[in-house]
């Protein structure tokens, strides 16, 4: 008997297949652990380009009645495809599955591009581009969204009644930095006010004091840390948590200030999305060599370039486990939130 949403199909666009393949493999491992004999289908690299640069998706198998999960890396610094090309490939893929009879189409977007354009810049004539991308996703036939630690949680409001599963990074970083639990010489630092609530939750979980930096941008892509608010008496270790690194300007300014003005001797950096762009690579190397950066933990929500993978202080956490378990819960109409706040137990049926 087929599951209520139909048979399971995991698909990857060209930029998303690196993670769809790992998630498919992890899902099969979970099935084996539970003794399940369910078969799932995996399709890789389902989009292609014609010579005039138009995108085409062509499916080689029957997909009518399937519960489809499409993986896409909207930003992929390891390829020549830009965000707009990757987004268009996702939309065309969703429409392709819909027109060929798929029961459900869930977009799995570990990094949700355009999420930072959730409102116009003050006093500027700009659109709310994040809402436009939501409208196009709905029109293409996507009926559910799975995202990893988006820039703004309120982004789900743009998708109306569509379910949006926001997977948070808090459990990952609690496990990663549990070795510092309760230490009087350690402090959690938020790089700006927007990250302060996350840092506070992290601090409470590990019994650590928290601090927050006051940041402003005199110009686009430039950050100035005016002050760091918090009690640094006796603090020698700083754990900085942020949703993303773009050019690395904010983190660079913050770490220099922590070392030079607060006397911090060890820096640990947890980042959900590393965009691998601009001066980030050189800045991180300088922080490692001259400003006590010991470790940087990132995820593969964005494919990491060879240059970043080769850095001796960078650790890359794969999201395939949490994504496979999330897919499993959705596929069987079970609560994803329960999974996020309880031990990760798969819900798998024969």
Secondary structure, DSSP 8 states (H G I E B T S, - for coil): ---TT-EEEEEE-TTTHHHHHHHHHHHHHHHHHTT-----EEE---EEE-TTS-EEE--SS--TTEEEEEE--SS-TTSS--HHHHHHHHHHHHHHHHHTT-SEEEEEESS-TTTT-SS--TTS----HHHHHHHHHHHHT--EEEEES-S-GGGGGGGTTSEEEEE-SHHHHHHHTGGGTT-TTEEEEESSGGGHHHHHHHHHHHT-EEEEEEEEEEETTEEEEEEEES--TT--EEEEEEEEESSSHHHHHHHHHHHHHH---EEEEEEEEE---TTHHHHHHHHHHHS-EEEEEEESSS---HHHHT-TTEEEE--HHHHHHHHHHHHTT--HHHHHTS--------
